[in-house]
Amino acid sequence: MMLSVVMPAYNEAAVIADTVRALAAELDRQDIGYEILVVNDASRDATEAVLIELERSFPHLRHVTNPGPHGYGCAVRHGLAHFRGDAVVVAMADGSDAPGDVVGYFRQIEAGFDCAFGMRFGPNTRVEGYPWFKRRLNRAGNWLIARLVGSDYTDFTNGFKCFRRDVIERMQPLVGAQFNLTIEMSMKAVLGGARFSVIPNSWVQRTDGVSKFRLIQAGTLYLATIAYCLLQHRLARGGIVRAK
């Protein structure tokens, strides 16, 4: 199997090289067939120049440019339209997601699961620099989503996940334009009956650059996305067919 890692990037020139190097080193060490697909999302800094230079040394790295509209969700969707692997991990360009967890996700796919979901808050996890207030809202919101979809999984807002290609195809169309896409993809997979494995994953605050996450804006979009996914599932009477 081949793994794709889709990585949206907006003004990440300060950190993208370290992120790519660390991820490529771990995937090479684990002898996994892979590509790293970075989606340059209208960066105004030297992100694309850095990527072009990196591609000379990293044969498994390539980048595409999102022509617009822009935003985290739009960039991820553009990457999902161009990845080549049998499974895909969506990861952040800022280095907050651990390369070892990417490997852990892929091993679950190799074991037969349709998806591998991370759990940031719980035993055997390492979370550094996550704001206290944001964490409280996160836990409350994820508990609500879990209740609405009838699942024990409580990290739907975690965008760092792995999906088989056929699951991505069956959850189309994806409409989330910002960070609400993380909820849309998670809910569509769970409501559609995809078999998923949950493993603890680490998260560390970025060491450079500026976070693109806006709490108030995200909260409004999250609520709209939850309603949309529930309504679509009800109308479709089942949605995604469980992979066999």
C-alpha positions in Angstrom: 0.0 0.0 0.0 1.0 3.6 -0.6 0.4 6.3 1.9 -0.2 10.0 1.0 0.2 12.8 3.6 -1.8 15.8 2.6 -0.4 19.0 4.2 -2.1 22.4 3.7 0.3 25.3 4.0 -0.3 29.0 4.3 2.7 31.2 5.1 4.7 28.3 6.6 8.1 29.1 5.3 9.6 29.2 8.8 8.6 25.7 9.7 7.7 23.6 6.6 11.3 22.4 5.9 11.7 20.9 9.4 8.2 19.4 9.2 9.0 17.7 5.9 12.4 16.5 7.0 11.1 14.9 10.2 8.2 13.2 8.5 10.2 11.9 5.5 12.9 10.6 7.9 10.4 8.6 9.9 8.5 7.2 6.9 11.8 6.2 5.2 13.0 4.5 8.5 9.7 2.5 8.6 10.1 1.5 4.9 6.7 2.8 4.0 5.8 3.7 0.4 4.6 7.3 0.6 4.2 10.7 -0.9 4.1 14.0 1.0 1.7 16.4 -0.9 1.9 20.0 0.3 -0.9 22.3 -0.8 0.4 25.8 -1.0 -2.7 27.9 -0.1 -2.0 31.5 -1.4 1.1 31.9 0.8 2.5 35.4 0.7 5.9 34.4 2.2 8.6 32.1 0.8 6.7 28.9 1.4 6.6 27.8 -2.3 10.3 28.7 -2.8 11.2 26.5 0.2 9.1 23.7 -1.2 10.7 23.9 -4.6 14.2 23.7 -3.0 13.1 20.8 -0.8 11.8 18.8 -3.8 15.3 18.6 -5.1 16.4 16.6 -2.1 13.2 14.7 -1.2 11.9 12.6 -4.1 8.7 11.7 -2.3 7.7 15.4 -1.8 5.6 17.3 -4.3 3.5 20.4 -4.0 0.4 21.8 -5.7 -1.1 25.2 -5.5 -4.7 25.8 -4.5 -6.1 28.2 -7.0 -8.9 29.3 -4.7 -11.1 29.7 -2.8 -8.7 29.6 0.1 -8.8 28.4 3.7 -7.8 25.3 5.5 -10.7 23.2 4.3 -10.4 24.4 0.7 -6.7 23.5 0.7 -7.3 20.0 2.2 -10.1 19.4 -0.3 -7.7 20.4 -3.1 -5.1 18.0 -1.8 -7.7 15.2 -1.5 -8.4 15.7 -5.2 -4.8 15.1 -6.1 -3.3 12.5 -3.8 -2.1 9.2 -5.2 -2.0 6.8 -2.3 -4.3 4.0 -1.2 -4.8 5.9 2.1 -4.3 9.5 3.1 -3.3 11.3 6.3 -4.2 14.9 6.8 -1.5 16.6 8.8 -0.5 20.1 9.7 2.5 21.8 8.2 3.5 23.5 11.4 5.0 20.3 13.0 2.3 20.0 15.7 1.6 16.4 14.5 4.1 13.7 15.3 5.6 11.6 12.5 5.4 8.5 14.6 1.7 8.9 14.8 1.5 9.0 11.0 3.1 5.6 11.0 0.8 4.3 13.7 -2.2 5.4 11.7 -1.0 3.7 8.6 -0.3 0.4 10.5 -4.0 0.4 11.5 -5.0 0.8 7.8 -2.7 -2.1 6.9 -4.4 -4.1 9.7 -7.7 -3.7 7.9 -9.4 -0.6 9.4 -11.1 1.9 7.1 -9.8 4.9 9.2 -7.4 5.6 12.0 -8.5 8.4 14.3 -6.3 10.2 16.8 -7.3 11.0 20.4 -5.4 13.9 21.8 -6.9 14.0 25.3 -6.6 10.8 27.3 -4.0 8.2 28.5 -0.7 7.9 26.7 -1.0 11.2 24.9 1.3 14.2 25.0 -0.3 17.6 24.5 1.8 20.7 24.9 0.8 24.4 24.7 -3.0 23.8 24.2 -4.8 26.7 25.8 -6.9 25.8 28.9 -10.1 27.6 27.8 -9.9 26.2 24.3 -9.4 22.7 25.8 -12.6 23.0 27.9 -14.6 24.1 24.9 -13.1 21.3 22.8 -14.0 18.6 25.3 -17.6 19.9 25.6 -18.1 20.2 21.9 -16.7 16.8 21.1 -18.8 15.2 23.8 -21.9 16.7 22.2 -20.9 15.4 18.7 -20.3 11.9 20.1 -23.7 11.9 21.7 -25.4 13.1 18.5 -23.8 10.4 16.3 -24.0 7.6 19.0 -20.2 7.0 19.3 -17.7 6.6 22.1 -15.1 8.6 20.1 -14.7 12.1 21.4 -12.1 13.9 19.2 -14.1 14.7 16.1 -12.4 18.2 15.8 -9.0 16.5 15.5 -8.1 16.9 11.8 -5.1 14.6 12.1 -6.6 11.4 10.8 -6.1 8.7 8.2 -8.7 7.4 5.7 -8.7 4.8 3.0 -9.2 6.2 -0.5 -12.6 4.6 -0.9 -13.8 6.3 2.3 -12.7 9.7 1.0 -14.6 9.0 -2.3 -17.8 7.9 -0.5 -17.9 11.0 1.8 -18.0 13.4 -1.2 -19.0 16.1 -1.7 -17.0 17.7 1.0 -18.0 21.3 1.5 -16.1 22.6 4.6 -14.0 25.5 3.7 -12.2 26.2 7.0 -11.4 24.0 10.0 -15.0 22.8 10.1 -13.9 20.3 7.4 -12.3 18.2 10.2 -15.7 17.6 11.7 -17.3 17.0 8.4 -14.9 14.3 7.4 -15.0 12.6 10.9 -18.8 12.7 11.1 -19.4 11.4 7.6 -17.0 8.5 8.2 -18.6 7.5 11.5 -22.2 8.1 10.4 -21.5 6.1 7.3 -20.3 3.0 9.2 -16.6 3.1 8.4 -14.6 0.8 10.7 -12.1 3.0 12.6 -9.4 2.5 15.1 -8.6 5.0 17.8 -5.0 5.5 18.9 -3.5 8.2 21.2 -1.8 10.9 19.3 0.5 13.7 20.4 0.1 17.4 19.7 2.6 20.2 20.4 2.2 24.0 19.9 3.9 25.3 16.8 7.4 26.7 17.4 7.3 29.5 14.8 4.8 31.2 12.6 1.2 32.2 13.3 -1.8 29.8 14.0 -4.6 30.1 11.4 -7.3 28.8 13.9 -9.9 31.4 15.0 -12.0 30.1 17.9 -15.2 32.2 17.5 -15.4 31.7 13.7 -14.7 28.0 14.0 -17.4 27.5 16.6 -20.1 29.0 14.4 -18.9 26.9 11.4 -18.7 23.8 13.6 -22.4 24.1 14.6 -23.5 24.6 11.0 -21.4 21.6 9.9 -22.8 19.3 12.6 -26.4 20.2 11.5 -25.5 19.6 7.8 -23.9 16.2 8.4 -26.8 15.0 10.6 -29.3 16.2 8.0 -27.4 14.7 5.1 -27.1 11.4 6.9 -30.8 11.3 7.7 -31.8 12.0 4.1 -29.3 9.5 2.7 -30.4 6.8 5.2 -27.0 5.4 5.8 -24.5 7.4 3.7 -21.1 5.6 3.3 -21.3 1.9 3.0 -19.2 0.0 5.5 -16.0 -1.1 3.9 -15.5 -4.9 3.7 
